[in-house]
Amino acid sequence: METIILPAEKDPMGAAIADYFNHRKADRLRVFSSQFDEDEIPVKQLFRNMQAMPLLERTALQMANGHVLDVGAGSGCHALALQEMEKKVCAIDISPLSVDVMKKRGVKDCRLINLFDETFTESFDTILMLMNGSGIIGRLSNMPAFFQRMKRILRPNGCILMDSSDLRYLFEEEDGSMLIDLAGDYYGEIDFQMQYKEIKGETFDWLYVDFQTLSLYASECGFKAELVKEGKHYDYLAKLSII
């Protein structure tokens, strides 16, 4: 697994977060993929409070207990919500600009570090991976390395709370049949690239994983997967615990 930290000139999301924090407005955060048409992320949504969060996220925040690790914390919206609930949280991100914004917004413990950096050796009761948290795994082939890393930083009886989506709906025909190339890559393995103003990031792998596939890999790696709640559009929240 990669352990990169983003330089400012390759950090479009961080630049968008900083702009919105400093000026209360931001330009378009554009998203490109070889598999899909161009899209964009509404930057304002990255600053939502708990009341504006989807049910899956609110459920995960309520379930989080003990010392919580908020992975890919962005602007710190989840960490701030946890602090308001008087929960202990450490927020991490690979974006220096985002971490700076989190500090200014009042996140008490936020750090510029990659989840897979072996020098990060603290342990946690809950590892929170929200806003398609499975994405940072990148590809299915990285699952064993991901779960091995989780075993090192999860405390006894701890858990991972992760949300993701099953992208099969993108391949459904009108008659309900599926057009998926079973000989090709897994249909949830997506490549993305972001751009904000003139700042263009590197292309990166992002994983959307269906619950059945997640459960299979979890079981093979010594974890139990529990389906906590399903969303309205093929999304779900999973709880992963060491067996």
C-alpha positions as CSV (number, residue, x, y, z in Angstrom):
1,M,0.0,0.0,0.0
2,E,1.3,3.5,-0.8
3,T,2.2,5.9,2.0
4,I,2.3,9.2,0.1
5,I,1.7,12.7,1.5
6,L,0.3,15.1,-1.1
7,P,2.4,18.1,-2.1
8,A,0.3,21.3,-2.3
9,E,0.7,21.6,-6.1
10,K,-0.9,18.2,-6.5
11,D,-3.7,18.6,-4.0
12,P,-6.8,19.9,-5.7
13,M,-9.2,18.8,-2.9
14,G,-7.1,20.4,-0.2
15,A,-7.0,23.6,-2.2
16,A,-10.8,23.6,-2.6
17,I,-11.2,23.0,1.1
18,A,-8.8,25.8,2.0
19,D,-10.6,28.2,-0.4
20,Y,-14.0,27.4,1.0
21,F,-12.8,27.8,4.6
22,N,-11.0,31.1,3.9
23,H,-13.6,32.7,1.5
24,R,-16.9,30.8,2.2
25,K,-16.9,29.9,-1.5
26,A,-15.0,27.7,-3.9
27,D,-14.7,27.0,-7.6
28,R,-15.7,23.7,-9.2
29,L,-13.8,20.6,-7.8
30,R,-13.8,18.6,-11.0
31,V,-13.5,14.8,-11.1
32,F,-12.3,12.8,-14.1
33,S,-12.3,9.0,-14.7
34,S,-11.6,6.8,-17.7
35,Q,-14.8,4.9,-16.8
36,F,-17.2,7.8,-16.4
37,D,-18.1,11.2,-17.6
38,E,-16.7,14.2,-15.9
39,D,-18.3,15.0,-12.6
40,E,-17.7,17.4,-9.7
41,I,-17.8,17.4,-5.9
42,P,-19.8,20.2,-4.2
43,V,-17.2,21.6,-1.9
44,K,-19.8,23.0,0.5
45,Q,-20.8,19.3,1.3
46,L,-17.4,18.7,2.7
47,F,-18.2,21.2,5.5
48,R,-21.6,19.8,6.5
49,N,-22.7,19.5,10.1
50,M,-24.1,16.3,11.6
51,Q,-27.7,17.2,10.9
52,A,-26.9,17.4,7.2
53,M,-25.0,14.1,7.0
54,P,-26.6,11.0,5.4
55,L,-28.1,8.5,7.8
56,L,-25.2,6.0,7.3
57,E,-22.7,8.6,8.4
58,R,-24.8,9.6,11.4
59,T,-25.2,6.0,12.4
60,A,-21.4,5.4,12.2
61,L,-20.7,8.4,14.4
62,Q,-23.2,7.2,17.0
63,M,-21.6,3.8,17.0
64,A,-18.0,5.0,17.3
65,N,-16.6,4.5,20.8
66,G,-13.4,4.6,22.7
67,H,-10.5,6.3,20.9
68,V,-11.6,6.9,17.4
69,L,-9.4,7.2,14.3
70,D,-11.0,9.3,11.5
71,V,-9.3,8.3,8.3
72,G,-9.2,10.7,5.3
73,A,-10.7,13.4,7.5
74,G,-10.8,16.2,4.9
75,S,-12.2,19.4,6.4
76,G,-12.8,17.6,9.7
77,C,-16.6,17.5,9.7
78,H,-16.8,14.0,11.2
79,A,-14.1,14.7,13.8
80,L,-15.9,17.9,14.9
81,A,-19.2,16.0,15.2
82,L,-17.4,13.4,17.4
83,Q,-15.9,16.1,19.5
84,E,-19.4,17.7,20.0
85,M,-20.5,14.2,21.2
86,E,-17.5,14.3,23.7
87,K,-15.8,11.4,22.0
88,K,-12.0,11.2,21.7
89,V,-10.9,11.4,18.1
90,C,-7.7,11.5,16.1
91,A,-8.2,12.8,12.5
92,I,-5.7,12.0,9.8
93,D,-5.3,13.0,6.2
94,I,-2.6,13.1,3.5
95,S,-3.4,16.7,2.5
96,P,-1.4,19.4,4.3
97,L,-3.9,22.0,3.3
98,S,-6.8,19.9,4.7
99,V,-5.0,19.3,8.0
100,D,-4.3,23.0,8.3
101,V,-8.0,23.8,7.9
102,M,-8.9,21.1,10.4
103,K,-6.6,22.7,13.0
104,K,-8.2,26.1,12.3
105,R,-11.7,24.7,12.6
106,G,-10.9,23.3,16.1
107,V,-10.1,19.6,15.6
108,K,-8.0,18.9,18.7
109,D,-5.9,16.0,17.3
110,C,-5.3,16.1,13.6
111,R,-2.2,14.8,11.9
112,L,-0.7,14.8,8.5
113,I,0.0,11.1,8.0
114,N,-0.9,8.2,5.7
115,L,-2.9,5.4,7.3
116,F,-0.4,2.9,5.8
117,D,2.7,4.6,7.2
118,E,4.3,2.0,9.5
119,T,5.6,4.8,11.7
120,F,2.0,5.5,12.8
121,T,1.8,2.9,15.5
122,E,-1.0,4.1,17.8
123,S,-4.0,1.8,18.4
124,F,-7.7,2.6,18.3
125,D,-11.0,1.2,19.4
126,T,-12.9,2.4,16.3
127,I,-11.5,3.1,12.9
128,L,-13.9,5.3,11.0
129,M,-13.8,5.2,7.1
130,L,-16.6,7.3,5.7
131,M,-17.6,8.9,2.4
132,N,-17.0,5.7,0.6
133,G,-14.2,4.8,3.1
134,S,-13.3,1.6,1.2
135,G,-12.0,3.8,-1.6
136,I,-8.5,4.2,-0.1
137,I,-7.9,0.4,-0.4
138,G,-7.7,1.1,-4.1
139,R,-8.0,-2.4,-5.5
140,L,-9.3,-5.7,-4.4
141,S,-5.7,-7.1,-4.5
142,N,-4.8,-4.7,-1.7
143,M,-7.4,-6.2,0.7
144,P,-5.0,-8.6,2.5
145,A,-2.5,-5.8,3.1
146,F,-5.3,-3.5,4.3
147,F,-6.6,-6.0,6.8
148,Q,-3.1,-6.8,8.1
149,R,-2.6,-3.1,8.7
150,M,-5.9,-2.9,10.6
151,K,-4.9,-5.8,12.9
152,R,-1.8,-3.8,13.9
153,I,-3.7,-0.6,15.0
154,L,-7.1,-2.0,16.2
155,R,-7.4,-2.6,19.9
156,P,-8.9,-5.8,21.3
157,N,-12.7,-5.8,20.6
158,G,-12.2,-2.8,18.3
159,C,-13.9,-2.4,15.0
160,I,-13.8,-0.6,11.6
161,L,-16.9,1.3,10.5
162,M,-16.8,1.6,6.8
163,D,-19.2,2.7,4.1
164,S,-19.2,1.9,0.5
165,S,-21.4,1.3,-2.6
166,D,-22.2,-1.5,-4.9
167,L,-21.8,-0.1,-8.4
168,R,-23.7,-3.0,-10.1
169,Y,-26.6,-0.6,-10.7
170,L,-24.4,1.1,-13.4
171,F,-24.4,-2.1,-15.4
172,E,-28.1,-3.1,-15.1
173,E,-30.2,-3.4,-18.3
174,E,-33.8,-2.5,-18.4
175,D,-34.8,-6.2,-18.0
176,G,-32.8,-6.4,-14.7
177,S,-29.9,-8.4,-16.2
178,M,-26.3,-7.3,-15.7
179,L,-23.7,-6.5,-18.3
180,I,-20.5,-7.1,-16.3
181,D,-17.3,-8.4,-17.9
182,L,-16.4,-11.2,-15.4
183,A,-13.1,-11.7,-17.2
184,G,-12.1,-8.1,-16.6
185,D,-11.2,-6.1,-13.6
186,Y,-13.7,-6.0,-10.7
187,Y,-16.4,-3.5,-11.6
188,G,-15.9,-1.4,-8.4
189,E,-12.2,-0.6,-9.2
190,I,-12.3,2.9,-10.5
191,D,-9.5,5.4,-11.5
192,F,-10.0,9.0,-10.6
193,Q,-8.3,12.3,-11.1
194,M,-9.3,15.7,-9.6
195,Q,-8.7,19.3,-10.7
196,Y,-9.4,22.5,-8.8
197,K,-8.6,25.7,-10.8
198,E,-5.1,25.0,-12.3
199,I,-4.2,22.4,-9.7
200,K,-4.4,18.9,-11.1
201,G,-3.8,15.8,-9.0
202,E,-2.3,12.5,-10.0
203,T,-4.6,9.7,-11.1
204,F,-5.4,7.3,-8.3
205,D,-7.2,4.0,-7.8
206,W,-10.5,4.0,-5.8
207,L,-12.4,1.0,-4.7
208,Y,-16.2,0.6,-4.4
209,V,-16.9,-2.8,-3.0
210,D,-20.2,-4.7,-2.7
211,F,-20.9,-6.1,0.8
212,Q,-20.7,-9.8,-0.3
213,T,-17.2,-9.3,-1.7
214,L,-16.1,-7.3,1.3
215,S,-17.4,-10.1,3.6
216,L,-15.4,-12.7,1.7
217,Y,-12.1,-10.9,1.9
218,A,-12.8,-10.0,5.5
219,S,-13.4,-13.7,6.4
220,E,-10.2,-14.8,4.6
221,C,-8.2,-12.2,6.5
222,G,-9.6,-13.1,10.0
223,F,-12.3,-10.5,10.2
224,K,-16.1,-10.7,10.5
225,A,-18.2,-8.3,8.4
226,E,-21.6,-7.2,9.7
227,L,-24.1,-5.2,7.5
228,V,-25.2,-2.4,9.8
229,K,-27.5,-0.4,7.6
230,E,-28.3,0.0,3.9
231,G,-28.8,3.3,2.2
232,K,-31.2,4.3,-0.5
233,H,-28.9,3.8,-3.5
234,Y,-26.9,0.6,-3.2
235,D,-24.8,2.1,-0.4
236,Y,-24.3,0.5,3.0
237,L,-22.4,0.8,6.3
238,A,-20.4,-2.2,7.5
239,K,-18.8,-3.1,10.8
240,L,-15.6,-5.1,10.6
241,S,-14.2,-6.9,13.7
242,I,-11.3,-9.2,14.2
243,I,-12.5,-12.8,14.8
